[in-house]
């Protein structure tokens, strides 16, 4: 069977001035089309049973034909993992270590919860196979792999009818020969084509995290392959897939390492948010993305935050990712009364089907229903008229919980909004206060379909003085994807120890990764590594080191400058002091891993700011909006009619196609030269 995994796809030349970003959300699928100096935005309801259907529908409605360069943030891998709807997966590992996948690190996420249960392993015990072989910690062969043993294990895997196989042997990142020979045995036995080696997926030490990442990669691969092949058949060679790290891959590369795409949607949002903030001269930003099912937050202190320690579906993943913290609080989050008679909001969501009660098909109260009853949303100004919101149904749903919250639907709605805001406030504190940052030093950049509705309430609670709302906040994740670089990432464990670090050895290891990366990028039609050439299609190599003090268990990633290699140790001490509040320059330093990111930068489309044909200072309509238990007649402004320099005083509502912004009493807002809406407390307002 031919799969995308077997192909090397070139990155197609971009039609000048045309670039498309697509983000599949839980409620809506968002589109951004950059054409020369203009952006077009579009939304269609998501189709959870078949996400590709909404993607193809939206592209048809936009008139996007085959061959156009499209960057797509897919949720297929994420959903397959969370819903446990991936492939039938087997694991082959060193004999005696079959249960590492289930034992893990024995960490308790809820220390005092006696009823907590660990996620079920993706490869159950009956599909975990041990093979007699052993590679030592220095890469030496302690026990050679016998071909007959490999063939016998391959037959056992075939007997279990595994659709996909992960191979993860001890210390294979130092010596991958045994893993390669097992793959050959599996192929001879007719097992395939989805066989993944840990030495290729994640060639780093820490066997549990390497095994978990490789098994996840294998588990979601067939699902991702089928999905991308369907899109590729319709869209041609222009399709790219967003990675968790903030770059994009060709579909073939995505099927080779689908675990790298799991958090592509949230990553696109942070990339778009930081770019918008930087263009508006804000460099300390907390991105706040509230969609239909979840809220994603990230703290950008002068750069997009990155991590290699995160989890998906309750399982550890050790691949590069934008550092995003997510909570189950979105517009579709369901409000309910728990067993203790307390109001809970989320993490369960009504999603796109059946959706909030006000959408006409759902029956349960959600955050969107609460905002509608409070007047923050109007029956005609949400989602550009895609859905006619039914206030009567929203009130009926909220009355079902009103007996425990307040005397009526309005009081219940206020309670729902307060609880949802508290959940999101905790999320922001995780990425700020709990990591030593004062949120008052940052700007809150609100986006997503529901983010601007709650941004000022959240900023008030956290003491954040400024809220920034982009021109098209409801589709900012798709916009970030459209401008994502084409990237491939590589890593290797080197374990360089001692008082005198062998930086020359690190440099050699980095060069080996660059050679691999250059070959892969050239195979995709991207130019060679050459930081001084400056061509638009150039692929640049970004080198970094994972470093720690001797005896530590976790590392800090430090950029590596070939021109000044001696400065890397000093940079590590400074980074350690910044992150943990202390440093010890007298302590020996270790280099654990070397990393290379190959990237072809995507140039910003000139003038890619929505520019209406004309600005009209039309008199706004008004409606009753509840603030702090009091109904206030509030002007409702059309965002497309607000030109640069326009000013508003709260209370005010700013409605647009893709979201609604609430400016509460005591706040003022104005439109900057890039059509962002800047919102501040009255005393902090414009001069």
C-alpha positions in Angstrom: 0.0 0.0 0.0 1.4 3.4 -1.0 1.5 5.9 1.8 2.6 9.5 2.2 5.4 8.1 4.5 7.1 6.6 1.4 7.2 9.9 -0.5 9.5 13.0 -0.6 7.4 15.9 -1.5 8.8 19.2 -2.7 7.7 22.5 -1.2 5.8 24.1 -4.1 6.7 27.6 -5.1 4.2 30.0 -3.7 2.0 32.0 -6.1 3.2 35.5 -5.4 1.0 37.2 -2.8 -1.2 34.2 -2.2 -1.0 32.2 1.0 -3.7 30.3 3.0 -3.9 29.3 6.6 -6.5 26.8 7.9 -7.2 26.0 11.6 -9.6 23.3 12.5 -11.2 24.1 15.8 -13.7 22.3 18.0 -16.6 24.6 16.9 -15.4 26.4 13.7 -12.8 25.8 11.0 -11.1 29.1 10.3 -9.4 30.3 7.0 -7.1 33.3 6.3 -6.2 34.1 2.7 -3.3 36.5 2.2 -3.5 38.0 -1.3 -1.1 40.8 -2.0 -1.9 43.6 0.4 -5.2 42.1 1.7 -6.4 39.4 4.0 -9.6 37.5 3.5 -11.1 35.6 6.4 -13.7 32.9 6.5 -15.3 30.5 8.9 -17.4 27.4 8.5 -18.8 25.0 11.2 -16.4 22.2 12.0 -17.4 18.6 11.0 -16.0 16.4 13.9 -17.0 13.2 12.1 -14.8 14.1 9.1 -12.6 17.3 9.7 -11.6 17.3 6.0 -15.1 18.0 4.9 -15.1 21.4 6.6 -11.6 22.2 5.3 -12.6 21.4 1.7 -15.9 23.2 2.0 -14.3 26.4 3.2 -11.6 26.3 0.5 -14.3 25.8 -2.2 -16.3 28.7 -0.8 -13.2 30.9 -0.9 -12.4 29.8 -4.5 -9.0 28.3 -3.5 -7.9 25.9 -6.2 -5.3 23.1 -6.3 -1.6 24.1 -6.1 -2.2 27.1 -3.8 0.2 27.0 -0.8 -1.9 26.1 2.2 -0.7 25.6 5.8 -3.1 23.5 7.8 -3.2 23.0 11.5 -4.7 19.5 11.8 -6.4 18.2 14.9 -6.6 14.6 13.6 -3.6 13.4 15.5 -4.8 15.1 18.7 -8.3 13.8 18.5 -7.1 10.2 17.7 -4.9 10.3 20.8 -7.4 12.0 23.2 -10.3 9.8 22.0 -8.2 6.7 21.8 -9.2 6.1 18.1 -5.7 5.5 16.7 -4.3 2.4 15.1 -3.8 -1.1 16.5 -0.3 -0.6 17.8 2.5 -3.0 18.8 5.7 -2.2 20.6 9.0 -4.1 20.2 11.6 -3.4 22.9 14.6 -4.9 24.7 13.6 -8.1 26.6 12.7 -7.3 30.2 11.7 -3.7 29.5 8.2 -4.4 27.9 6.4 -2.8 30.8 8.4 0.5 30.9 5.5 2.0 28.8 3.1 1.2 31.6 5.3 1.8 34.7 6.5 5.2 33.4 8.0 7.5 36.1 5.4 6.6 38.7 4.6 10.3 39.0 1.2 11.3 40.5 -0.4 14.2 38.8 -2.9 14.5 41.7 -0.9 13.7 44.8 -3.9 13.4 47.2 -6.4 11.8 44.8 -6.7 8.1 45.8 -9.0 7.5 42.9 -6.7 8.8 40.2 -6.1 6.4 37.3 -3.2 6.5 34.8 -4.0 6.6 31.1 -4.2 3.2 29.4 -1.0 2.4 27.4 -1.5 2.7 23.6 0.2 -0.6 23.2 -1.4 -3.1 25.7 0.6 -5.9 27.3 -0.4 -8.5 24.8 1.1 -6.3 22.0 4.4 -5.5 23.7 7.2 -7.8 22.6 10.6 -8.2 24.1 13.6 -9.2 22.0 16.9 -10.5 23.4 19.6 -7.9 22.6 21.4 -5.2 24.5 23.3 -2.0 23.6 25.3 -0.5 26.4 25.4 3.1 27.7 28.5 3.9 25.5 26.9 2.5 22.4 28.8 -0.8 22.6 27.1 -4.1 21.7 26.7 -6.2 24.9 24.4 -8.8 23.4 24.1 -9.1 19.6 20.7 -9.4 18.0 20.2 -12.8 16.4 18.4 -12.7 13.1 16.4 -15.8 14.0 15.2 -14.0 17.2 14.3 -10.9 15.2 12.3 -13.1 12.7 10.5 -14.9 15.5 9.4 -11.6 17.1 8.3 -10.2 13.7 6.0 -13.3 13.3 4.5 -12.8 16.7 3.8 -9.1 15.8 2.2 -10.2 12.6 0.1 -12.7 14.5 -1.4 -9.9 16.6 -2.5 -8.1 13.4 -0.8 -4.9 14.4 -1.5 -2.1 12.0 1.5 -0.1 13.2 4.7 -0.9 15.1 7.0 1.2 17.4 10.5 -0.1 17.9 12.3 1.2 21.0 15.5 -0.5 22.2 17.7 0.5 25.1 20.4 3.1 24.0 19.4 2.8 20.4 20.0 6.5 20.0 23.7 5.7 20.3 23.7 2.6 18.1 20.6 2.2 15.9 21.7 -1.0 14.0 19.5 -3.4 16.1 16.4 -1.3 15.5 17.0 -1.1 11.8 17.5 -4.9 11.6 14.2 -5.4 13.5 12.4 -3.2 11.0 13.9 -5.2 8.2 12.6 -8.4 9.8 9.1 -6.9 10.3 9.1 -5.9 6.6 10.1 -9.5 5.5 7.2 -10.8 7.7 4.8 -8.5 5.9 4.3 -6.1 8.7 4.1 -2.5 7.6 4.3 0.1 6.1 3.9 1.9 9.5 7.1 0.9 11.4 8.7 3.6 13.4 12.1 3.5 15.1 12.9 5.5 18.3 16.3 6.2 16.9 14.7 8.2 14.1 11.7 9.6 15.8 13.5 10.8 19.0 17.2 9.9 19.2 17.6 11.0 22.8 18.2 9.4 26.1 15.5 8.7 28.8 13.9 5.5 27.6 10.4 6.1 28.9 9.9 9.4 27.2 11.5 8.1 24.0 9.3 5.0 24.1 6.1 7.0 24.8 6.9 9.5 22.0 7.6 6.7 19.5 4.5 4.8 20.4 2.3 7.9 20.1 3.9 8.5 16.7 3.0 5.0 15.6 -0.5 5.1 17.1 -1.6 8.2 15.2 0.3 7.7 11.9 -2.2 5.7 9.9 -5.1 8.1 10.8 -3.0 11.1 9.9 -1.8 9.4 6.6 -5.4 8.7 5.5 -6.5 12.2 6.3 -3.6 14.0 4.5 -3.9 11.7 1.5 -7.5 12.7 1.1 -6.7 16.4 1.4 -3.7 16.0 -0.9 -5.8 14.4 -3.6 -8.1 17.5 -3.6 -5.5 20.2 -3.0 -2.4 19.1 -4.9 1.2 19.7 -3.9 0.7 23.0 -2.1 -0.4 21.6 1.3 1.8 21.9 4.4 1.1 20.8 8.0 1.6 22.9 11.1 4.0 21.5 13.7 3.9 21.8 17.5 7.1 23.7 17.3 5.6 26.6 15.3 7.0 25.6 11.8 5.4 23.6 9.0 6.1 20.3 7.2 5.1 18.7 4.0 2.4 16.0 4.3 5.0 13.2 3.7 7.2 14.5 6.5 4.2 14.9 8.7 3.3 11.2 8.3 6.9 10.3 8.9 6.7 12.0 12.3 3.1 12.8 13.0 3.8 13.2 16.8 5.4 16.5 15.8 2.0 17.9 14.6 -0.1 17.2 17.7 -0.2 20.8 19.0 0.0 22.6 15.7 -3.2 24.6 16.2 -2.2 26.3 19.5 1.3 26.8 18.2 -0.1 28.7 15.2 -2.0 31.0 17.6 1.1 31.9 19.6 3.1 32.5 16.4 0.4 34.8 15.1 0.0 36.6 18.4 3.7 37.3 18.9 4.0 38.6 15.3 1.0 40.9 15.8 2.3 42.2 19.1 5.9 42.7 17.8 4.5 44.8 14.9 2.6 46.9 17.4 5.9 47.3 19.4 4.9 45.1 22.3 7.5 42.4 23.2 6.3 41.2 26.6 3.0 39.4 25.7 0.7 36.9 27.2 -1.3 35.3 24.4 -4.9 34.4 25.3 -6.7 32.1 22.8 -10.2 31.2 23.9 -12.0 29.1 21.3 -15.0 26.9 21.4 -13.6 24.0 23.5 -10.5 25.2 25.3 -8.3 28.2 26.2 -4.6 28.2 25.3 -2.2 30.7 27.0 1.5 31.3 26.5 3.9 33.9 27.9 6.2 35.5 25.3 9.0 37.4 27.0 10.7 38.8 23.9 10.4 35.5 22.0 8.0 32.6 21.4 8.5 30.2 24.3 9.6 26.6 23.5 9.8 23.4 25.4 10.6 19.7 24.9 8.8 18.5 28.1 5.0 18.3 27.6 2.2 15.9 27.4 -0.7 15.0 25.1 -3.7 12.9 26.2 -2.0 12.4 29.6 1.1 10.8 28.0 4.6 12.4 27.9 5.9 13.8 24.6 9.5 14.9 24.2 9.5 16.8 20.9 10.0 20.5 20.3 6.9 22.5 21.0 5.7 26.0 21.6 5.2 26.2 25.3 1.4 26.5 25.6 -0.8 25.8 28.6 -4.3 24.7 27.9 -7.5 24.4 30.0 -11.0 23.1 29.2 -12.6 26.6 29.2 -14.1 27.7 25.9 -17.3 29.2 24.5 -18.8 25.8 24.3 -17.8 24.7 27.8 -20.8 23.1 29.5 -22.0 24.6 32.9 -23.3 22.0 35.4 -24.0 21.6 39.1 -21.7 19.0 40.6 -22.4 16.5 43.4 -21.5 19.1 46.0 -24.1 21.6 44.5 -21.3 23.8 43.2 -21.2 25.4 39.8 -18.7 23.9 37.4 -17.8 25.1 33.9 -16.0 22.7 31.6 -13.8 20.9 30.7 -16.6 19.1 28.8 -17.6 21.0 25.7 -20.7 21.1 23.5 -18.3 21.5 20.5 -19.7 22.0 17.1 -22.3 19.2 17.5 -24.6 19.7 19.3 -23.1 23.0 20.2 -24.4 25.6 22.7 -28.1 25.7 23.4 -28.4 29.1 21.6 -27.2 27.4 18.3 -30.5 25.7 18.1 -29.4 22.1 18.4 -27.9 21.8 21.9 -29.8 21.7 25.2 -27.0 22.3 27.8 -26.0 25.7 29.1 -22.6 26.9 28.0 -20.4 30.0 28.3 -21.7 31.2 24.9 -25.3 31.0 26.2 -24.3 33.0 29.3 -22.7 35.7 27.1 -25.8 35.9 25.0 -28.1 36.3 28.0 -25.9 39.0 29.5 -26.1 40.9 26.2 -22.4 40.6 25.5 -23.4 38.7 22.4 -26.3 39.8 20.2 -28.6 37.5 18.3 -27.3 39.0 15.1 -23.7 39.9 15.6 -21.9 36.6 16.5 -19.8 34.7 13.9 -20.8 36.9 11.1 -24.3 35.5 10.9 -23.1 31.9 10.4 -25.5 30.9 13.1 -28.7 32.7 14.3 -28.4 32.7 18.1 -31.6 31.9 20.0 -31.7 33.9 23.3 -34.8 32.0 24.4 -33.1 28.6 24.2 -30.1 30.1 26.1 -32.3 31.3 28.9 -34.1 28.0 29.1 -30.8 26.1 29.4 -29.5 28.5 32.1 -32.6 28.2 34.1 -31.9 24.5 34.6 -28.9 25.5 36.8 -30.4 28.8 38.2 -31.8 27.1 41.3 -28.3 26.5 42.6 -26.7 29.8 41.3 -29.3 32.6 41.4 -33.0 33.3 41.0 -33.0 33.7 37.3 -31.2 33.2 33.9 -29.2 36.4 34.2 -27.8 35.5 37.6 -26.9 32.1 36.4 -25.2 33.6 33.4 -23.1 35.8 35.6 -22.1 32.8 37.7 -21.1 30.9 34.6 -18.9 33.7 33.3 -17.2 34.2 36.7 -16.3 30.5 37.0 -15.0 30.4 33.4 -12.9 33.5 34.1 -11.5 31.9 37.2 -10.5 28.8 35.3 -8.7 31.0 32.7 -7.1 33.2 35.3 -5.5 30.1 36.9 -4.2 29.1 33.5 -2.5 32.5 33.0 -1.0 32.3 36.5 0.6 28.9 35.6 2.6 30.5 32.8 3.3 33.8 34.6 3.3 33.9 38.4 4.2 30.3 38.9 7.3 30.8 36.7 8.5 34.0 38.3 6.8 36.5 36.0 4.6 39.4 37.0 1.6 39.5 34.7 1.3 43.3 35.2 4.5 43.7 33.1 2.8 42.1 30.1 0.2 42.9 27.5 -2.7 40.5 27.2 -3.2 39.7 23.5 -6.8 38.3 23.2 -7.9 36.2 20.2 -10.0 33.2 19.3 -13.7 33.3 18.8 -14.4 34.1 22.5 -11.1 35.6 23.8 -12.0 39.3 23.4 -15.3 38.7 25.2 -13.5 37.9 28.4 -10.1 39.6 28.0 -10.8 42.8 30.1 -12.3 40.8 32.9 -9.3 38.6 32.9 -6.9 41.5 32.8 -8.7 43.2 35.6 -8.3 40.1 37.8 -4.6 39.8 37.0 -3.7 43.5 37.1 -2.7 43.5 33.5 -3.0 47.2 32.3 -3.4 46.7 28.5 -5.4 44.4 26.3 -4.5 44.1 22.6 -7.2 42.7 20.2 -5.9 42.0 16.6 -7.8 43.1 13.5 -9.1 39.6 13.0 -8.8 37.8 16.4 -11.2 35.0 15.6 -8.9 33.6 12.9 -5.4 34.6 14.3 -4.3 30.9 14.7 -5.0 30.4 10.9 -3.1 33.6 10.2 -0.1 32.4 12.3 -0.1 29.2 10.3 -0.1 31.0 7.0 3.1 32.8 7.9 4.9 29.8 9.6 8.3 28.8 8.4 9.0 25.5 6.7 11.0 23.6 9.3 12.6 20.2 10.1 14.1 19.5 13.6 16.9 17.2 14.6 18.5 16.1 17.8 21.1 13.8 19.2 22.3 12.9 22.7 26.0 13.5 23.2 26.5 13.6 27.1 29.6 15.8 27.2 30.6 16.0 30.8 33.4 17.5 32.9 35.0 20.8 34.0 36.3 21.3 30.4 33.5 20.9 28.0 34.5 19.5 24.6 32.8 22.1 22.5 34.5 20.8 19.4 32.7 17.5 19.9 29.4 19.3 20.2 30.2 21.3 17.1 30.9 18.1 15.1 27.7 16.6 16.3 25.8 19.7 15.3 27.4 19.6 11.8 26.3 16.0 11.3 22.7 17.1 12.0 23.0 20.0 9.7 24.2 17.7 6.9 21.1 15.6 7.5 18.8 18.6 7.6 20.3 20.1 4.5 19.7 16.9 2.5 16.1 16.7 3.7 15.4 20.4 2.9 17.0 20.1 -0.5 14.8 17.0 -1.1 11.8 19.2 -0.4 13.0 21.8 -2.9 14.3 24.2 -0.2 17.7 25.8 -0.7 20.9 24.8 1.1 22.0 26.1 4.5 23.7 29.5 4.1 23.0 32.2 6.6 24.7 34.9 4.5 22.9 34.4 1.2 19.7 36.0 2.1 17.6 34.5 -0.6 13.9 34.2 0.0 13.9 30.4 -0.3 16.9 29.9 1.9 17.0 27.2 4.5 18.9 28.4 7.6 20.3 26.1 10.4 19.6 27.2 13.9 21.9 25.3 16.4 21.2 24.9 20.1 22.4 22.8 23.1 20.5 21.2 26.0 22.7 22.0 29.0 22.6 21.4 32.8 24.7 21.4 35.9 26.3 18.1 36.7 23.9 16.1 38.8 20.7 17.8 37.6 17.9 15.9 36.0 16.6 18.6 33.6 18.2 20.8 30.9 18.0 24.3 29.7 18.2 24.9 25.9 20.8 27.4 24.9 21.3 28.9 21.4 24.8 28.0 20.0 26.8 30.6 18.0 29.5 28.9 15.9 31.3 32.3 15.8 31.5 32.5 19.6 31.3 29.0 21.0 33.0 29.9 24.3 30.1 32.1 25.3 27.6 29.2 25.5 28.5 28.4 29.1 28.1 32.0 30.2 24.8 32.0 28.4 23.7 28.9 30.2 24.5 30.4 33.7 22.4 33.5 32.7 19.5 31.4 31.4 19.5 29.3 34.6 19.5 32.4 36.8 16.6 33.9 34.8 14.5 30.7 34.9 15.2 29.4 38.4 16.5 32.6 40.3 20.0 31.3 40.9 23.2 30.1 39.1 26.4 28.4 40.2 29.3 29.3 37.8 31.6 27.1 39.9 29.6 24.0 39.2 30.6 21.8 36.2 28.3 22.0 33.2 27.1 19.2 30.9 25.9 19.2 27.4 23.2 16.5 27.1 21.7 17.0 23.6 22.5 18.9 20.5 19.7 20.3 18.4 19.3 21.7 14.9 16.3 23.4 13.4 16.4 23.9 9.6 14.0 26.6 8.6 12.9 28.3 5.4 11.5 31.6 6.5 8.1 32.6 5.1 8.2 36.3 4.2 5.4 38.4 5.5 3.0 39.3 2.7 3.5 43.0 2.2 0.7 45.0 3.7 -1.1 41.9 5.1 -3.4 44.0 7.2 -7.2 44.1 6.5 -7.8 47.4 4.8 -11.5 48.3 4.3 -12.4 50.4 1.3 -13.4 53.2 3.5 -14.0 54.1 7.1 -17.3 55.5 8.2 -18.0 56.9 11.7 -21.5 55.6 11.8 -23.6 56.0 14.9 -23.7 52.7 16.7 -26.8 50.9 17.7 -27.4 50.1 21.4 -28.5 47.2 23.5 -28.8 46.3 27.2 -25.7 44.6 28.5 -25.3 43.4 32.1 -22.1 44.5 33.9 -21.7 43.6 37.6 -25.4 42.8 38.0 -26.6 46.0 36.5 -28.1 46.3 33.0 -26.6 49.3 31.0 -27.7 50.5 27.7 -24.5 50.0 25.7 -23.4 51.1 22.2 -22.5 48.3 19.7 -19.8 49.4 17.2 -19.1 47.6 13.9 -15.4 46.8 13.9 -15.1 47.3 10.1 -16.2 50.9 10.5 -13.5 51.9 13.0 -10.5 53.5 11.4 -7.1 54.1 12.8 -7.4 56.6 15.6 -11.0 55.8 16.5 -11.6 56.0 20.2 -14.3 54.4 22.4 -15.2 54.7 26.1 -16.7 51.8 28.0 -19.1 50.3 28.3 -19.0 49.4 24.6 -19.3 46.3 22.4 -17.3 45.9 19.2 -18.8 43.4 16.9 -17.2 41.8 13.9 -17.4 38.8 11.6 -15.2 36.5 13.7 -15.6 37.6 17.3 -17.0 40.2 19.7 -15.0 42.5 22.0 -16.3 43.7 25.3 -15.1 47.1 26.7 -16.4 47.2 30.3 -17.2 50.4 32.2 -14.0 52.1 33.3 -12.0 51.0 30.2 -11.2 52.9 27.0 -10.2 51.6 23.6 -8.7 53.0 20.5 -7.6 51.7 17.1 -3.9 51.8 16.3 -2.3 52.3 12.8 -2.3 48.5 12.2 -6.0 48.4 13.1 -5.4 46.6 16.4 -7.9 47.5 19.2 -5.9 48.7 22.2 -8.0 48.6 25.5 -6.8 50.2 28.8 -8.2 51.3 32.1 -9.6 54.9 31.8 -6.7 56.4 33.7 -4.3 54.5 31.4 -6.0 55.7 28.2 -4.7 57.6 25.2 -3.4 61.1 25.4 
